[in-house]
Amino acid sequence: MQDYYKRKVEEGKSKMSVLNAISNKIVARMCSVIENNEPYKNYLLLS
């Protein structure tokens, strides 16, 4: 998420806009975990 934040700010997006997008990504992941009743798997660390 840190790389995403830095890249978007460098592209000219406002910091709060990028933070809102990151928050939405986190909430979407949380909802998916709850709906599927499975533990969170961070596939980025596995690859």
PDB file of N, CA, C and O in Angstrom:
ATOM      1  N   MET A   1       0.814  -1.184   0.000  1.00  0.00           N
ATOM      2  CA  MET A   1       0.000   0.000   0.000  1.00  0.00           C
ATOM      3  C   MET A   1       0.872   1.267   0.000  1.00  0.00           C
ATOM      4  O   MET A   1       0.489   2.306  -0.539  1.00  0.00           O
ATOM      5  N   GLN A   2       2.023   1.151   0.605  1.00  0.00           N
ATOM      6  CA  GLN A   2       2.911   2.311   0.658  1.00  0.00           C
ATOM      7  C   GLN A   2       3.397   2.684  -0.738  1.00  0.00           C
ATOM      8  O   GLN A   2       3.460   3.865  -1.080  1.00  0.00           O
ATOM      9  N   ASP A   3       3.735   1.693  -1.532  1.00  0.00           N
ATOM     10  CA  ASP A   3       4.167   1.968  -2.907  1.00  0.00           C
ATOM     11  C   ASP A   3       3.029   2.594  -3.715  1.00  0.00           C
ATOM     12  O   ASP A   3       3.247   3.527  -4.488  1.00  0.00           O
ATOM     13  N   TYR A   4       1.817   2.073  -3.529  1.00  0.00           N
ATOM     14  CA  TYR A   4       0.641   2.615  -4.211  1.00  0.00           C
ATOM     15  C   TYR A   4       0.443   4.083  -3.836  1.00  0.00           C
ATOM     16  O   TYR A   4       0.197   4.926  -4.698  1.00  0.00           O
ATOM     17  N   TYR A   5       0.554   4.380  -2.529  1.00  0.00           N
ATOM     18  CA  TYR A   5       0.384   5.756  -2.040  1.00  0.00           C
ATOM     19  C   TYR A   5       1.404   6.694  -2.678  1.00  0.00           C
ATOM     20  O   TYR A   5       1.053   7.754  -3.197  1.00  0.00           O
ATOM     21  N   LYS A   6       2.658   6.292  -2.633  1.00  0.00           N
ATOM     22  CA  LYS A   6       3.719   7.146  -3.185  1.00  0.00           C
ATOM     23  C   LYS A   6       3.528   7.375  -4.676  1.00  0.00           C
ATOM     24  O   LYS A   6       3.692   8.495  -5.161  1.00  0.00           O
ATOM     25  N   ARG A   7       3.179   6.311  -5.412  1.00  0.00           N
ATOM     26  CA  ARG A   7       2.997   6.428  -6.853  1.00  0.00           C
ATOM     27  C   ARG A   7       1.845   7.376  -7.194  1.00  0.00           C
ATOM     28  O   ARG A   7       1.975   8.206  -8.094  1.00  0.00           O
ATOM     29  N   LYS A   8       0.736   7.262  -6.495  1.00  0.00           N
ATOM     30  CA  LYS A   8      -0.423   8.101  -6.783  1.00  0.00           C
ATOM     31  C   LYS A   8      -0.179   9.562  -6.420  1.00  0.00           C
ATOM     32  O   LYS A   8      -0.631  10.458  -7.133  1.00  0.00           O
ATOM     33  N   VAL A   9       0.529   9.812  -5.324  1.00  0.00           N
ATOM     34  CA  VAL A   9       0.842  11.196  -4.935  1.00  0.00           C
ATOM     35  C   VAL A   9       1.782  11.819  -5.955  1.00  0.00           C
ATOM     36  O   VAL A   9       1.642  12.994  -6.297  1.00  0.00           O
ATOM     37  N   GLU A  10       2.739  11.037  -6.442  1.00  0.00           N
ATOM     38  CA  GLU A  10       3.653  11.541  -7.467  1.00  0.00           C
ATOM     39  C   GLU A  10       2.928  11.827  -8.775  1.00  0.00           C
ATOM     40  O   GLU A  10       3.344  12.692  -9.545  1.00  0.00           O
ATOM     41  N   GLU A  11       1.832  11.091  -9.030  1.00  0.00           N
ATOM     42  CA  GLU A  11       1.037  11.332 -10.235  1.00  0.00           C
ATOM     43  C   GLU A  11       0.197  12.597 -10.124  1.00  0.00           C
ATOM     44  O   GLU A  11      -0.378  13.054 -11.112  1.00  0.00           O
ATOM     45  N   GLY A  12       0.125  13.165  -8.916  1.00  0.00           N
ATOM     46  CA  GLY A  12      -0.607  14.411  -8.745  1.00  0.00           C
ATOM     47  C   GLY A  12      -1.909  14.297  -7.975  1.00  0.00           C
ATOM     48  O   GLY A  12      -2.620  15.289  -7.813  1.00  0.00           O
ATOM     49  N   LYS A  13      -2.232  13.106  -7.500  1.00  0.00           N
ATOM     50  CA  LYS A  13      -3.448  12.937  -6.712  1.00  0.00           C
ATOM     51  C   LYS A  13      -3.259  13.566  -5.342  1.00  0.00           C
ATOM     52  O   LYS A  13      -2.146  13.605  -4.817  1.00  0.00           O
ATOM     53  N   SER A  14      -4.357  14.063  -4.760  1.00  0.00           N
ATOM     54  CA  SER A  14      -4.259  14.630  -3.419  1.00  0.00           C
ATOM     55  C   SER A  14      -4.049  13.497  -2.407  1.00  0.00           C
ATOM     56  O   SER A  14      -4.494  12.370  -2.623  1.00  0.00           O
ATOM     57  N   LYS A  15      -3.378  13.806  -1.321  1.00  0.00           N
ATOM     58  CA  LYS A  15      -3.050  12.792  -0.319  1.00  0.00           C
ATOM     59  C   LYS A  15      -4.295  12.179   0.293  1.00  0.00           C
ATOM     60  O   LYS A  15      -4.356  10.968   0.503  1.00  0.00           O
ATOM     61  N   MET A  16      -5.301  13.019   0.584  1.00  0.00           N
ATOM     62  CA  MET A  16      -6.521  12.504   1.187  1.00  0.00           C
ATOM     63  C   MET A  16      -7.284  11.599   0.220  1.00  0.00           C
ATOM     64  O   MET A  16      -7.900  10.621   0.643  1.00  0.00           O
ATOM     65  N   SER A  17      -7.245  11.915  -1.056  1.00  0.00           N
ATOM     66  CA  SER A  17      -7.906  11.085  -2.054  1.00  0.00           C
ATOM     67  C   SER A  17      -7.263   9.702  -2.108  1.00  0.00           C
ATOM     68  O   SER A  17      -7.959   8.691  -2.199  1.00  0.00           O
ATOM     69  N   VAL A  18      -5.952   9.665  -2.052  1.00  0.00           N
ATOM     70  CA  VAL A  18      -5.236   8.393  -2.085  1.00  0.00           C
ATOM     71  C   VAL A  18      -5.496   7.603  -0.799  1.00  0.00           C
ATOM     72  O   VAL A  18      -5.676   6.386  -0.850  1.00  0.00           O
ATOM     73  N   LEU A  19      -5.515   8.277   0.344  1.00  0.00           N
ATOM     74  CA  LEU A  19      -5.798   7.597   1.605  1.00  0.00           C
ATOM     75  C   LEU A  19      -7.208   7.013   1.603  1.00  0.00           C
ATOM     76  O   LEU A  19      -7.432   5.929   2.141  1.00  0.00           O
ATOM     77  N   ASN A  20      -8.147   7.721   1.005  1.00  0.00           N
ATOM     78  CA  ASN A  20      -9.509   7.214   0.906  1.00  0.00           C
ATOM     79  C   ASN A  20      -9.545   5.955   0.034  1.00  0.00           C
ATOM     80  O   ASN A  20     -10.232   4.992   0.372  1.00  0.00           O
ATOM     81  N   ALA A  21      -8.821   5.956  -1.068  1.00  0.00           N
ATOM     82  CA  ALA A  21      -8.774   4.788  -1.948  1.00  0.00           C
ATOM     83  C   ALA A  21      -8.161   3.591  -1.216  1.00  0.00           C
ATOM     84  O   ALA A  21      -8.639   2.466  -1.358  1.00  0.00           O
ATOM     85  N   ILE A  22      -7.118   3.830  -0.442  1.00  0.00           N
ATOM     86  CA  ILE A  22      -6.479   2.754   0.322  1.00  0.00           C
ATOM     87  C   ILE A  22      -7.441   2.218   1.380  1.00  0.00           C
ATOM     88  O   ILE A  22      -7.526   1.008   1.588  1.00  0.00           O
ATOM     89  N   SER A  23      -8.161   3.112   2.046  1.00  0.00           N
ATOM     90  CA  SER A  23      -9.141   2.684   3.048  1.00  0.00           C
ATOM     91  C   SER A  23     -10.198   1.799   2.411  1.00  0.00           C
ATOM     92  O   SER A  23     -10.584   0.779   2.982  1.00  0.00           O
ATOM     93  N   ASN A  24     -10.665   2.183   1.237  1.00  0.00           N
ATOM     94  CA  ASN A  24     -11.672   1.382   0.535  1.00  0.00           C
ATOM     95  C   ASN A  24     -11.131   0.012   0.164  1.00  0.00           C
ATOM     96  O   ASN A  24     -11.860  -0.978   0.227  1.00  0.00           O
ATOM     97  N   LYS A  25      -9.861  -0.059  -0.222  1.00  0.00           N
ATOM     98  CA  LYS A  25      -9.252  -1.346  -0.556  1.00  0.00           C
ATOM     99  C   LYS A  25      -9.198  -2.249   0.682  1.00  0.00           C
ATOM    100  O   LYS A  25      -9.472  -3.445   0.592  1.00  0.00           O
ATOM    101  N   ILE A  26      -8.849  -1.678   1.824  1.00  0.00           N
ATOM    102  CA  ILE A  26      -8.764  -2.453   3.065  1.00  0.00           C
ATOM    103  C   ILE A  26     -10.144  -2.946   3.478  1.00  0.00           C
ATOM    104  O   ILE A  26     -10.303  -4.106   3.860  1.00  0.00           O
ATOM    105  N   VAL A  27     -11.140  -2.071   3.404  1.00  0.00           N
ATOM    106  CA  VAL A  27     -12.504  -2.455   3.772  1.00  0.00           C
ATOM    107  C   VAL A  27     -13.022  -3.556   2.843  1.00  0.00           C
ATOM    108  O   VAL A  27     -13.683  -4.489   3.300  1.00  0.00           O
ATOM    109  N   ALA A  28     -12.731  -3.455   1.556  1.00  0.00           N
ATOM    110  CA  ALA A  28     -13.171  -4.479   0.611  1.00  0.00           C
ATOM    111  C   ALA A  28     -12.551  -5.832   0.946  1.00  0.00           C
ATOM    112  O   ALA A  28     -13.219  -6.861   0.851  1.00  0.00           O
ATOM    113  N   ARG A  29     -11.294  -5.834   1.332  1.00  0.00           N
ATOM    114  CA  ARG A  29     -10.627  -7.094   1.713  1.00  0.00           C
ATOM    115  C   ARG A  29     -11.252  -7.665   2.987  1.00  0.00           C
ATOM    116  O   ARG A  29     -11.459  -8.873   3.099  1.00  0.00           O
ATOM    117  N   MET A  30     -11.549  -6.785   3.943  1.00  0.00           N
ATOM    118  CA  MET A  30     -12.168  -7.235   5.189  1.00  0.00           C
ATOM    119  C   MET A  30     -13.537  -7.852   4.924  1.00  0.00           C
ATOM    120  O   MET A  30     -13.866  -8.899   5.481  1.00  0.00           O
ATOM    121  N   CYS A  31     -14.329  -7.214   4.083  1.00  0.00           N
ATOM    122  CA  CYS A  31     -15.658  -7.729   3.762  1.00  0.00           C
ATOM    123  C   CYS A  31     -15.571  -9.077   3.063  1.00  0.00           C
ATOM    124  O   CYS A  31     -16.381  -9.966   3.323  1.00  0.00           O
ATOM    125  N   SER A  32     -14.607  -9.230   2.191  1.00  0.00           N
ATOM    126  CA  SER A  32     -14.423 -10.491   1.482  1.00  0.00           C
ATOM    127  C   SER A  32     -14.060 -11.614   2.450  1.00  0.00           C
ATOM    128  O   SER A  32     -14.571 -12.728   2.330  1.00  0.00           O
ATOM    129  N   VAL A  33     -13.200 -11.332   3.387  1.00  0.00           N
ATOM    130  CA  VAL A  33     -12.795 -12.333   4.377  1.00  0.00           C
ATOM    131  C   VAL A  33     -14.000 -12.741   5.219  1.00  0.00           C
ATOM    132  O   VAL A  33     -14.194 -13.925   5.496  1.00  0.00           O
ATOM    133  N   ILE A  34     -14.807 -11.765   5.624  1.00  0.00           N
ATOM    134  CA  ILE A  34     -15.971 -12.056   6.453  1.00  0.00           C
ATOM    135  C   ILE A  34     -17.007 -12.848   5.664  1.00  0.00           C
ATOM    136  O   ILE A  34     -17.553 -13.830   6.170  1.00  0.00           O
ATOM    137  N   GLU A  35     -17.283 -12.432   4.430  1.00  0.00           N
ATOM    138  CA  GLU A  35     -18.300 -13.114   3.618  1.00  0.00           C
ATOM    139  C   GLU A  35     -17.897 -14.551   3.293  1.00  0.00           C
ATOM    140  O   GLU A  35     -18.736 -15.452   3.303  1.00  0.00           O
ATOM    141  N   ASN A  36     -16.622 -14.762   3.006  1.00  0.00           N
ATOM    142  CA  ASN A  36     -16.153 -16.100   2.645  1.00  0.00           C
ATOM    143  C   ASN A  36     -15.811 -16.964   3.850  1.00  0.00           C
ATOM    144  O   ASN A  36     -15.556 -18.160   3.712  1.00  0.00           O
ATOM    145  N   ASN A  37     -15.808 -16.353   5.037  1.00  0.00           N
ATOM    146  CA  ASN A  37     -15.512 -17.060   6.284  1.00  0.00           C
ATOM    147  C   ASN A  37     -14.178 -17.801   6.193  1.00  0.00           C
ATOM    148  O   ASN A  37     -14.068 -18.955   6.608  1.00  0.00           O
ATOM    149  N   GLU A  38     -13.173 -17.126   5.648  1.00  0.00           N
ATOM    150  CA  GLU A  38     -11.832 -17.691   5.513  1.00  0.00           C
ATOM    151  C   GLU A  38     -10.814 -16.718   6.095  1.00  0.00           C
ATOM    152  O   GLU A  38     -11.053 -15.511   6.108  1.00  0.00           O
ATOM    153  N   PRO A  39      -9.694 -17.223   6.570  1.00  0.00           N
ATOM    154  CA  PRO A  39      -8.643 -16.307   7.027  1.00  0.00           C
ATOM    155  C   PRO A  39      -8.032 -15.550   5.851  1.00  0.00           C
ATOM    156  O   PRO A  39      -8.042 -16.032   4.718  1.00  0.00           O
ATOM    157  N   TYR A  40      -7.507 -14.378   6.126  1.00  0.00           N
ATOM    158  CA  TYR A  40      -6.896 -13.550   5.084  1.00  0.00           C
ATOM    159  C   TYR A  40      -5.594 -14.197   4.620  1.00  0.00           C
ATOM    160  O   TYR A  40      -4.790 -14.651   5.433  1.00  0.00           O
ATOM    161  N   LYS A  41      -5.399 -14.231   3.302  1.00  0.00           N
ATOM    162  CA  LYS A  41      -4.165 -14.769   2.720  1.00  0.00           C
ATOM    163  C   LYS A  41      -3.500 -13.651   1.939  1.00  0.00           C
ATOM    164  O   LYS A  41      -4.087 -13.113   1.001  1.00  0.00           O
ATOM    165  N   ASN A  42      -2.304 -13.306   2.310  1.00  0.00           N
ATOM    166  CA  ASN A  42      -1.567 -12.260   1.618  1.00  0.00           C
ATOM    167  C   ASN A  42      -0.739 -12.920   0.517  1.00  0.00           C
ATOM    168  O   ASN A  42       0.379 -13.377   0.758  1.00  0.00           O
ATOM    169  N   TYR A  43      -1.295 -12.966  -0.686  1.00  0.00           N
ATOM    170  CA  TYR A  43      -0.629 -13.635  -1.782  1.00  0.00           C
ATOM    171  C   TYR A  43       0.604 -12.890  -2.263  1.00  0.00           C
ATOM    172  O   TYR A  43       1.459 -13.486  -2.918  1.00  0.00           O
ATOM    173  N   LEU A  44       0.719 -11.607  -1.956  1.00  0.00           N
ATOM    174  CA  LEU A  44       1.897 -10.865  -2.366  1.00  0.00           C
ATOM    175  C   LEU A  44       3.145 -11.353  -1.655  1.00  0.00           C
ATOM    176  O   LEU A  44       4.232 -11.346  -2.232  1.00  0.00           O
ATOM    177  N   LEU A  45       3.000 -11.773  -0.418  1.00  0.00           N
ATOM    178  CA  LEU A  45       4.150 -12.278   0.331  1.00  0.00           C
ATOM    179  C   LEU A  45       4.531 -13.699  -0.087  1.00  0.00           C
ATOM    180  O   LEU A  45       5.673 -14.118   0.100  1.00  0.00           O
ATOM    181  N   LEU A  46       3.578 -14.435  -0.649  1.00  0.00           N
ATOM    182  CA  LEU A  46       3.857 -15.812  -1.044  1.00  0.00           C
ATOM    183  C   LEU A  46       4.577 -15.904  -2.376  1.00  0.00           C
ATOM    184  O   LEU A  46       5.252 -16.897  -2.649  1.00  0.00           O
ATOM    185  N   SER A  47       4.440 -14.873  -3.215  1.00  0.00           N
ATOM    186  CA  SER A  47       5.035 -14.958  -4.539  1.00  0.00           C
ATOM    187  C   SER A  47       6.445 -14.439  -4.573  1.00  0.00           C
ATOM    188  O   SER A  47       7.081 -14.447  -5.627  1.00  0.00           O
TER     189      SER A  47
END
